[in-house]
Amino acid sequence: MRRRAQAPPSPLPQVAGIDPVRLRLPADPDGRWHDLGGYLAARYAGTRGAGSIELLLRGGRVFGAGGRVLRAEDPYEPGAYLWFHRDMEPEATVPFPIRTVYRDAHLLVVDKPHFLATTPRGSHVTQTALARLRAELDLPELSPAHRLDRLTAGLVMFSIRPEDRGAYQLLFQERRVHKEYEALARHDPAVDLPRTIRSRIEKTRGVMAAVEVPGGEPNAESLIELVGTKGDLGRYRLTPHTGRTHQLRVHMNGLGLPILGDPVYPQVTDPAPDDYRRPLQLLARAVAFTDPVTGAAHRFESGLSLRAWEDFEGWAG
């Protein structure tokens, strides 16, 4: 099998923890493209980047291998690489710190706060755990081993070296990480717990809420346990055995126990991205695994807490 040629190193540094866009120009057997500007204009036609790519070319902000500035009139070179930084839209600063739980030469484990996305996506780019950690800790090659919902707080793992990335990601893909979550929801004595929930969960791209498909082949499994009560409030330990989108939130809602502060289940309310009131009371509390690089047995616990348990009025207000 012919190995794909390795891309040359980027001539551009990261900006605020964000890598430059890298493109490889495709083959052009019909000789359709005569210059770089024509190809890029066609590639981005009808997108939000259509106007910005022209400005980047005019401003000398598109680069080839070795740092050569590329212009719109440059000849089209199939197989060539180019790099540029998109102009990033202003983002509201998520005003909560990221706490380091553990760090060695290979692995970084942090406590991610509520409202901070794990990785860049959509309108959340620089205000993400990955971008902030790269910049704050000067770890430009940091990469996530898994992801945690923006609204969920708690433990997230990152690989520090590119050569370790696959090993840590494989831990999660092969379900070799024991994960425990903590959630707060109303207490209903009529709900028989502990209980293992198995169901089929499907998520349609572009639709905010995932749904359970009645009678479908199960693809999601969660153990739900009640570990404490305080008046009408219940404290739950949630142990997922699979990793479907919104799985724990969907399963709790299916029991009639939607997690406090959930803006999607049972009803989509869609608060503004910078509305930090009433955070979702869901916390990635603990992870345990055997380190695939060092062989060490690890168990990490979050140092965060769910506010509504100690100060319901303060959380609700």
C-alpha positions, 0 to 999 in steps of 0.5 A, spaced: 500 500 500 502 506 498 503 511 504 500 518 503 506 523 503 506 527 510 504 534 510 510 539 511 510 543 517 506 549 518 509 556 517 504 559 522 503 558 529 497 557 533 493 563 535 489 563 541 490 556 542 487 555 535 491 551 529 491 555 522 487 552 517 491 547 512 488 545 505 492 540 500 490 542 493 486 536 489 488 533 483 486 537 477 486 532 471 482 536 466 486 543 467 480 546 470 484 551 475 489 556 472 490 560 478 489 559 486 484 565 487 479 561 482 480 555 485 479 558 492 473 562 490 470 556 487 471 552 494 468 557 498 463 559 494 456 560 498 459 559 504 461 564 510 468 564 508 467 566 501 468 574 502 474 572 507 478 568 503 479 574 498 481 578 503 486 573 506 489 573 499 489 580 498 492 581 505 498 576 504 495 572 509 495 565 505 502 561 506 505 556 502 510 551 505 516 554 508 512 561 509 511 563 502 506 568 501 501 566 496 497 570 491 490 569 488 494 570 481 499 564 483 498 558 478 494 552 481 499 547 483 495 540 485 498 537 491 501 543 494 499 545 501 497 552 504 495 555 510 491 561 513 488 563 519 480 565 519 478 571 522 475 569 528 468 572 531 468 575 538 466 570 543 463 571 550 469 569 555 467 564 559 468 567 566 470 560 570 477 557 571 480 550 568 483 546 574 488 541 573 487 535 577 493 531 574 499 532 569 505 528 567 509 527 561 503 524 557 497 525 560 493 532 562 486 531 566 482 537 568 476 539 571 472 543 566 467 548 568 460 548 566 459 552 559 465 551 556 466 547 550 471 541 550 473 543 543 472 548 538 466 547 534 461 552 531 461 559 535 465 556 540 472 556 538 477 560 543 473 559 549 474 552 549 478 547 554 482 545 548 484 552 546 485 555 553 489 550 555 494 550 549 495 557 551 495 557 558 499 551 559 504 552 553 502 546 550 501 547 543 500 539 541 495 538 546 489 534 544 483 531 547 482 524 549 474 524 549 469 530 549 464 532 555 458 536 553 459 544 554 454 544 559 457 538 563 462 540 568 468 535 571 473 531 568 476 531 561 483 528 559 488 530 554 494 527 551 500 532 551 504 528 546 502 527 539 505 520 539 500 518 545 494 521 542 491 514 539 493 510 545 488 515 550 483 515 545 483 508 544 481 507 551 474 511 550 473 507 544 474 500 547 470 502 553 476 501 558 475 507 562 470 507 568 466 513 568 462 516 574 457 522 574 453 525 579 447 529 577 441 532 581 434 532 580 427 531 583 426 525 588 420 521 586 420 515 591 415 511 586 421 511 581 425 504 583 432 505 583 438 502 582 436 501 575 440 499 569 437 503 563 438 500 556 435 503 550 436 506 543 438 513 542 438 517 536 441 524 534 439 528 528 444 532 526 442 540 526 436 538 532 438 539 539 435 534 542 436 526 542 430 521 542 429 514 545 426 510 539 421 505 542 423 498 541 429 499 537 435 495 538 439 498 544 445 502 543 445 506 550 446 503 557 446 507 564 446 505 571 442 510 575 443 510 583 440 514 588 445 516 593 442 521 597 436 525 598 434 532 601 427 534 601 424 533 594 431 533 591 435 527 589 442 526 588 444 520 583 450 516 581 450 515 574 454 510 570 454 510 563 456 503 559 456 506 553 457 514 550 451 516 546 450 523 545 446 526 551 445 519 554 445 520 561 440 526 560 436 522 556 435 516 560 434 521 566 429 524 563 426 518 560 425 516 568 421 522 569 427 525 573 430 531 568 436 533 571 436 540 574 438 546 569 437 542 563 435 547 557 433 541 552 430 535 556 424 535 557 423 542 553 428 546 549 429 553 552 435 554 548 438 560 553 443 565 550 450 562 550 453 567 555 447 566 560 451 563 566 445 562 571 442 555 573 448 551 570 446 544 568 447 540 575 451 534 572 458 533 573 463 528 571 465 526 578 470 520 577 474 516 571 478 510 573 483 506 567 490 503 566 494 508 563 496 505 556 502 509 556 505 508 563 501 502 565 499 506 571 493 504 575 489 511 575 483 514 579 481 521 578 476 525 582 473 531 580 474 537 585 468 541 583 461 540 586 454 541 584 451 548 587 444 546 588 445 541 593 448 545 598 445 552 596 438 550 592 436 558 592 442 561 590 443 556 584 435 557 582 436 565 583 
